[in-house]
Amino acid sequence: MTRGPKLGYYHDKMRVELKSEGGLASFPGLNRPVVIDTHDLPPEESDRLTKLITAASFFELPPIVGPPRPGAADYRKQTLTVTEAQRSHAVEVFEPIADRALANLIDYMKRRRIVSC
């Protein structure tokens, strides 16, 4: 079963997970992982998430983006993992996030955490 048009080279079904760590005021409830399976989303929401992943060129990103400065403390780290049929890729992203497309993807995932509380 196909759910809307395929975007780029991404498949219809993806599992996307965001884990957050660190920060000055790190609260466990706010750091719980967010897991989204695009197959479980309405088609328009699945397309939106797929477009965000495509815009960020997620599978081309290095494993670590924006590492903290040496000696930096209280930084926040987001680990984003996207798994599809033939591959999985994880990226550790340190805040602040300079790449706007990647920041939009992570912000989308963070909003999903708040909605599901």
Beta strands, then each sheet from edge to edge (+ up, - down):
strand 1: 15-22
strand 2: 34-37
strand 3: 64-65
strand 4: 76-84
strand 5: 87-94
sheet 1: 2+ 1- 4+ 5- 3-
end
